Structure formats: structure tokens, C-alpha cells
Amino acid sequence: MEKVILDPAIKFGAGRYRQEEHLLEECGKEIVRFGKKPYIIAGKRAWEAVRERLVPGMEEEKLEYVLEIYPGTCSYEAAKEYAEKCIQARCDEIVGIGGGVIMDFAKAVGEYAGCGVVNMPTSIATCAAFTTMSVMYTPEGAKKDCWRFEHEIDAVLVDLDVIAKCPIRYAAAGILDAMAKKIEIQNGKPKMYLTENKIDLFSAYKMAEYTYEVLEEFGPQAIEDIRKQKVTKAVADITFINIAVTGVIANITKSFSQSALGHMMYDGVRTHFTQEAKGALHGEIVAVALFTQLYYNRLSEDKEALKLFMKGMDMPLSLKELGVEPTEKNLDTLEAYLIDSPYVEQSEESYKLLHEAMKQMI
């Protein structure tokens, strides 16, 4: 069942946001602000990465935590199941530790359990830790819908030492996922004007322009610093852009108009090529789809520069590199998925433009 809540209020993000070196040792003090018995949901590798530094601080605050290592997708079925476990354990706050799937799953479990959420992202691959929605999937991993919430996240806690030790692939994917906001908000338009758009969307666009410029200039340096596992100003800046600023952009638009063909293509790939593209990251799929989005925006001249930028960060550059064969049948499947979305104008001219745009991913 679709969990869309059309709340007119804008929720800008998290009640508290901290991003520092050596933050894990202080997270117990942050968590205790919201609950005495946290229900921790973590990925296996994520928990191993934080446990040694995180647990002593929680013990010092006398937090009696319950730990769940979760390997699955963010599905309604699993969220309801784990919420019941949380309730039975009498926990009073959800703590998510891991990547984007865990961030979204923690929010969904919290919604069913009636608890607030503290998210602790271990990568900068998405802004999921910060957004007031969860992307929901089937238990098998196909995209289902989005669940928008009526409240903000209690806190987002980012330890930069952890981020600097994350594989560069995740950082690169996060950079392109954040850069996508500018290109996707423009959907079908080579330029954006305030006179033609609502103030909230246009404000999000101007923020997205800023993030694009920062990521384009400093993203490659951040990747090299993360490659060396060094916390630098570039790493801190890109982390803040990828999680907090991009999260605010998504929240201002209520996670509707900040994404278009790039993210819709992601949904299509996850829905129709679930197994083939299982190894591809969210931002990697979105990034390849941006070649189609640029063409649809009538900005095809920008493709080569973006492609060169992505190549410099060792990112996939085609559907084939994502695991999906670019056959005519597969392209037609994805094209039909996009046409059925609200992001493609229902006209012959638009259909022809999209058909040519699909070839940009080959």
C-alpha cells in the first residue's frame, strides 16, 4: 500500500545534526537525549566499523541497547516485523547505523513502532539519513514506492573518521547522486526561472546549483583524500553537501520534484532488472541515467564533461557497466517505464526526444 502523506508542511531535516571527527565516542550522550533503551538496526560491516568506539560511550550513559544486524531490503513487511520486536523489547528510540538502505529502514521501523530515529550513516552514498521519507522495496529488492513521514529525524550523527575509511566507490556515487538534483529539477528545461516555478522548487534548484558547483570543484579531491583514508576539509565539505544540504533540498520539495528521469530510471532498473543490476549502487545508476536526463533537458552538449568527471572517479558510464545489457528490448522496457511517469510530457515531440535520450546510456 502506498504510504504517501500529503502534509503541506515542509520538514527541513533533522532536529540535530553533528558532523565531526571522533564523534562515535560522544554518540551515547546524543542518543540519551531521546531514549534510554535504543533499538539499534545496523548493517554487519557498519556495526563492525563502529562497535569498538561506540559501545563504551553508550555504556557510560547506561543505555541498555538491543542490537539487530539487518541484511535485507527496506520493505514494509520487514519494517513491521522489526517494529514489533522493538515494541516487545520495550525500546524507546531507533538508531540506524549503516548505508542508505539501513537509514531508510530505521525510519520505517520507527514509524511503525512509534519511536523517533537517530541515524548514523557510515557512508556518503546518499542523503537518506537526513530525509523525511523512506524508499520502499519488495522483499526481493524491486522498487515499490516512497513512504513520506509527518516529522523530522531526531538526529543525524556523522563520524568523519568512519566516512574517510569508506570505499571511494560509495563517496563517488554520493557525489553524483547529489549533483543529479540540479539536472533533474530542470527536467525538460535548459534553464530555470523564478517566474515559471514555485518559490520552494526554485529555492531548491538554486541550492542544487550551489551543491553542483562545490561537488564539481572539490569532489575529486575528496575522493583522493578518502582513497588515502584522510579526514580533510574537502572530505568534511563534501560529506556536509552529500548528506545535509542535499537532504534539505529533497525535503524542501517533499521528495517529489527534486528527482525526475535520473531517479525514475533508477526505479525502473531496480524494478525490471533487479538481479542484473543488484551490484550497482543507487548513485551509480542515477549517474548513468543523467546522460538521458541531460538530453531530455536539451543540454546534450553537457554530456561529455559529466562523463569525463565520472570517469575520473572510476564510475560506471553505461547500462552495460551497471549489469544491464542495452538491447533494444531492454531500452524499450525502461523507456516505457519513464513514459508512464509524471516526468515525461505527454506529446509526440516529447516521446521522440525521450527515445533519442535513451541511447545516451549505451
Secondary structure, 3 states (H helix, E strand, C coil): CCCCCCCCCCCCCEEEEEEECCCHHHHHHHHCCCCCCEEEEECHHHHHHHHHHHHHHHHHCCCCCEEEECCCCCCHHHHHHHHHHHHHCCCCEEEEEECHHHHHHHHHHHHHHCCEEEEEECCCCCCCCCCCEEEEECCCCCEEEEEECCCCEEEEEEEHHHHHCCCHHHHHHHHHHHHHHHHHHCCCCCCCCHHHCCHHHHHHHHHHHHHHHHHHHHHHHHHHHHHCCCCCHHHHHHHHHHHHHHHHHHHHCCCCCCCCHHHHHHHHHHHHCCCCCCCCCHHHHHHHHHHHHHHHCCCHHHHHHHHHHHHCCCCCCCHHHHCCCCCHHHHHHHHHHHHCCCCCCCCHHHHHHHHHHHHHHC
